[in-house]
Amino acid sequence: MEVAGSSLSRVNDAWHEFRREVFGDPYLVWHEGADVDALVNEHAREPERAERMLRAGLGEGDHVAVESLGALARAGRAPSDTAAVLRSALPSAEGTLRVRIAQVLHEMTGDDEHVSEVVAVLEGGGHWGDRIHAALALAALPSTPRSVAALHRGVLDPEYLVRYHCGNGLLGLTGARADIAKHRGFTRLSGDDPVRHRAVADELRSASSVRTAGVYGDRGGFAVELGAADHSAPHLRSARVHAAGVRLSGPDRVHVPALRNLDVVDRDALERLGFVDVPESFALDQSTTDELIAALDFDFDVARWGVTDLLIGDRVRFAVEIGPVDPLGPRLRTCTVWLDNAVVTPFDNTAYVPAFVHSLRADIAGRSAEFGRWGPTTEDLSARREPDGTVRYRLRSRIDGVGDREGVVRLRANEVVEVLRETVAVLTAGQ
């Protein structure tokens, strides 16, 4: 009688034999990449065998199998269930496998939510080779606020090659040739000084911030002339406002949350923002406000997801990363929660401070078995503390057809309490 283990072993052996037969020496595949065109040709000769072997390779967690499925999809010859199979594999995928699955799914579906899966690999603490693959992938995928922020964070990586490829990714956002080796900051990036790495990262991010600068609307009716974003102080932004052909007198820097939250743009609304001598009426195209809000949101979110100077705890275990105070709206503040080297507030890291602080204090006092029940900011996290200190967690996926990601991390009780107490102290300072 054949046992399951021996059957599985034979499948694995068959995949490795097929892999060598089609792609050649495993070392060269690792070093140079897989020639997926060879797989497409093999599929033309023996489609059933090729598809069976690729499924086995995916079961082995081999990213070459995923790259091959992507090549078949581009050729219009992928199995009909390819997207469904990849979605089912994504929740448990790690490292380069996770990157490749997300890339192929994005290519097949056009859903930018898959970009966040690549971001998670770059942000995490896996092997440096996986982080390089993530950085290279982000440079080729559509830019999102989280991907720009992750590339900026990656320029601070302890591994030089990760910094190099993240620098290239940020440089590419400026429209310049993506060759960081020719950039004036290269010598600082290639050295070992984190302070100099941060200076280069900030410089590259600032250079990309001009992408959303420009005039939104018609100066003869209504227009906002945005300056470059300041990601280190995202709540205020240089802006000139024009109405009925006149540039309005008022603040040179506008409060971004107030501007983007205007329900109606009229004389009263602009006066509340601090502008004076506003005309009684002016023509407004709704598309103007839509485009303006999209531009404001993009840069504000780059800052919201970016690295900050205030990290409480250890990202590898448990930490809260707190953003700068909004000088005109201190009741909202960026609070990114990290658990097991991953962001567990991946969709909403803006906390309403009074409620968030109340939840943290209740957790400190009660020490419930439930972990991370701190209001809307952590609503995508479900976690439970076991008596031995183990925290079992589930992070909800918002990608259609993709299951939740699960994990386990061991935390000391006093470690959690210390992070929560210090977070409360920071958020309530000056009250």
N, C-alpha and C positions, 0 to 999 in steps of 0.2 A: 504494500500500500504506500502511495506517495504522500508525504506530509506536506503541509502548506509551505513550510520554509524552503524545502528543496525546490518546489515549483516556482516560488518567487525568485530563488537564486538563479534558476535557469533563465527566467525572463530578464533579470538584470544582466546576466552574462550575454544574452542575445543582444541586448541594447548596446553593450560595450563593444561587442564584435561588429555590430552594424555601424556604430559610431566611427570605429577605426577604419572600417571598409570604405565608408563614404567620405569622411573628413580627413583621414590620415592620422599621423602621429599625434597623440593627445597633448604632448608638450607644445607642438607647433600650433595646435588649435588654441591652447591656453595663451600662447605668446602672440600669435598673429590674428586670432579670431577664426571662426568657422566659415568655410566657403559654402554658404547656403545655396548658391547656384548648383553646386554638386548634388545637394539634396533634392532640389527641384527636378534635376535631370533623372535622379534615381526614382523619384515619384512618378515620372512619366513612364518609366520602364515597368515598375512594379508598385502601383499605388497602394494596394492593400497591405503589402508588407511594410512599405515605408510608413504608412499611417499607424500600423500596429506598433512598429518600433518607436515612433515618436511619442505615442501614448505611454509606452514603457519608460522612455526617457524622462517624460514629464513626471511620471510616478517616482522616478529616481531623484527628482529635484534637479535635473540637469538643464541649465539655461540654454544650452545648445539646441535642445529639443524645442524650446519655446521660440528661439530665433528662427528655427526651421519652419515652424508653423506660421510665423509671420511672413516668411518668404513665400510660402504656399498661398497665404491670403493675398499677398500683393499680386501673385500670378493668377488669382481667381480660381485656385485649385484646392483650397483648404477644405477639410471635412466640414460639413454643415454645422456641427456642434462645437466647432473650435472655440468660439467666444464663451459658450457655456462651460466648457471644460476648463478654460483658463480662469474664468470667474470662480469656479469651485476650488481651484488650486491657490488663488491669491491670498485668502486669509491666513494660511499657514506658511506661505512663502517668506523666505528671508533673503537678505543680501542681493546678489546679482540676479538670482531667480526672480525675486520680487520686482526688480527693476525691469527685467525683460518682459515679464507678464504684463506689467502696467503699460510698457511701451507698445506692445502688440495690441492690447485692448484699446488703447487710445487711437492707434492707427485704424483699427477696425470700426470703432464706434464714434470717434470724434469727441468723446466725453472728457473734458478737462479735469474732472474729478480724479482721473487716474494719475495726474501729475503729482498729486499729494502723496501717492504711494512711493514714488521715486524720491520725493522730498524726505520722506520718513527714513529712507535708507541713508541719505546723505547726513541727516541730522543725528542718526543713531551712532552707536559706538562699535559697529561691527568691524570686520576686516577692512584695512585701508583700501584694498583692491575693490571691494564692493562700493566704497564711497567714491572712488574714482569713476567707476562705471555709472554711478548715479549722477555725478557732476557732468559727465559727458552726455548722458541722456537728457538732462535738464537743458543743456545748451541747444539741443535739437528739438525740444518740445516747446509748445506755446508758453510764453512767459505768464506766470500768475504771481500775485503778491507773495505767496508762500515760496515759490521757486526762487524769486529774486532774493528774498530774505534768507533762504537756505544757502544760496551761492555766496552771499555776503558772510554768513556764519562759517561757511566752508573755507573762506580765505584765512580764517583763524585756526584752522585744523592743525594739530601737531605734526601731521605728515606733510612733507614738502610737496609731493606729487598731487595730493588732494588740494592743497592751496593753489598750486599751479593751474589745475584744470578748472577750479572754481573761479580763479582770476580770469581765465580765458572766457568763461561763461558770462561773467559780469561785463567784461570788456566788449563782448559781442553785442550786448544790449545797447551800447552807445552807437552802434552802426560802424564802429571801427573794425579793422581787421583783427580778428581774435588771436593775437599772438602776444601773450603777456611777456614773453622773453624780450620783446622789443619795447616794452613800456618802461618809462622812467622809474617806476616803483619796483622793478623786477629784483634788484639787488636787495631791497628791504624784504621782499617776499621770500627770497631764497635763503635768508638768514634765519637765525634762531630766536629773534627777539619778538615776543608776542605784541609788544607795544607798537613796533613798526609794522607788524602784520595788520593790526587794527587800523593804522593810519592808511595803509594801501587799500584795505577793504572799504573804508569809509569814502576814500577818494573815488574808487571805481563805482560805488553805489551812487555817489553824488553826481558823477558824470552821466549816469543813466537816468537821473531824476528829471532831466530836461525833456524827456520823451513826451510828457503830458503837458509841458508848458506851451502856451500859445493862447490865441483868441478863440473863445467859445461864443458864437452868436454873431450878431450884426451890430456894429457900433451905432448905426443909425436908428436901431430899435433898442435892443438890449444885448449887452455882451459883457463877459468877464475875461479879462486878460490875466491868465495865471502865470506866475513866475515859477521857477524851479522849486520842487519840493525840498523841504529840509527834514530828512528822516530822523535826525536826532532831536528835533523839536516839531513833531508832526501836527500839533494842534493848531498852529498858526501858519498861514501861508501868504506869501506876497501875492497881491491881487489888485488890479485896477478894474473898476466897474464903470461901464458906459451905459447911459440911458438917453434915448432920443437925441443921439449925436453929441452928447456932452459927457466928458469924463467927470464923475462925481467926486466931490471932496469928501474925505473921510480917512479911515485907517489905511495904512499901507499894507498891513498884514491882517488878514481876515481870520476869524475863528472858524476853522474847517468844519467841526461838527454842526455849528449853527448854520453855516452856509449850505451844507449839503442836506440839512433837515428842513429847509424851507418848503412848506406845503404850497404856498402861493408866493410868487415873486411880484410884489407890487411896491408902491411907495412906502407904506407902513413897514413892510418887511425889511426893506433896505435901510430905513431910518433906524430900525432896531439893531441893525448891524453896525450902526455908527456913521452912516453916510448922510450928508446934508444937501439941501437944495435939490432934492430929487424931483424930477418933473411929475406932474399930476398923472400923466399916462404915457405909456410907451409900448411899442409892439414887441411881443415876446413869442418866440417859436418854442414849443414844448420840447422839440428835439435838442434845443440848446441846453436846457436844464438837464436832460437825460445824459447828454455827452459830458457836461460839466460834472455831474455827480459821479459818473463812471470814472472820470479822471481823478477826482478828489479821493474816491474810495480806493482806487488802485494804490496810490502812493501812501495813503494813510494806513492801508493794510500791510504794505511792505514794512512800514515802521512797526506796526502792531505785532508782526510775526518775527521781527528781527531780534538779534542778540541785544541784551541790555546790560547795564553795568550793575544790576542788582539781582543776583542769583542767590536764593536762600536754599541750602541743602546741596545734594549731589544729584545731578541729572541721571546718573547711572542707576540711582536707587529711587530717591524721591526728592523733588525740589519744586519751588515756585519761583518763576522768573517774573519780576515786576517792572512794568514800563514807567516812563516819566509821568509826572502829575500834569493834568490838564489845568493850566492856570485859571481858566474860566469855567471849568466843569469838573471839580475834583471828586464828584460822586461816582464817576466812571473811571476805571483804570485797567490797563492791560495786566492780566494775571495768567501767565502760561504755566500750566501744571505739567510736570514731568514725572513719569513713573517707569521704572525699568528701561531707562534710556530712550523713552519715546514721549512725544507730546500726547497727553490724554485729554487735551482741550482743543482738538483739531479743527473745530468749526466755529467756536465762540470762546475767545479768550479775553473778552471784555467783561469785567465783573462790575456789578452794581455794588459799590463798596460797603454800604451799610448792611445789606442783606448777606453779602459774602462774609464779612467779619462776624456777623451773628452766627452763621453756620459753622465757621471755624471755631468760635468760642464754645459752641454747643458740643462740638466734637471733642475738644480738649477736656471739657468737663465730664462728658458722658462716656467717652471711649467706647462707642458702639462697635459691634462687630462689623457693621457696614462701614465701608471706607469710601471717602470721596463724595459723600452726599452733601454738596456745598452749593446747591442751587443750579440755575440754568447754565452756568459756566461749565459745570462738570456733568451735564445731563447725558452725555454720550458715554460716560464711564460707569460701569457697574462692577463693584469690587467688594470683597469680604475678607476680613482679617481672621485668621485661624489662631487658636491658642498658642501655637508654636512660633508665631510671628510671620507666618506665610500669608501673603496677600494674593489671592486669586482674583484676576480681573478679566473683564470683557470690555472691549472697546467697540462701540457700535459703528458699523459701516453705513455710509449713506450712498454708496454706489449700487445702483440697481443690479440685483443678482449676485452680489458679493456678500458673503457671510461675515459675521463679526470676528474680530481678532482676539484671541485669548492668550493669557500669559500668567506667569507666577513669579513673584519676587519676594524675598525675605527681608523684612524691615523690623528694626527694634522699636518697641513702643515709645521709648524716650526720644528716639530719632524723629519719629513722626510728630510728637508733641513739640519738640524744639523748633521744627520747621514751621508748624502752625502758629506757635506763639510769636516767633520772630516776624512772620508774615503779618499777623495782626498788629504788632508794634509798628511796622513800617506803614501799613495802611491807615493807622489811626494817629500817626505822628502829627502833632500840631493841633489836635482836636481838644 
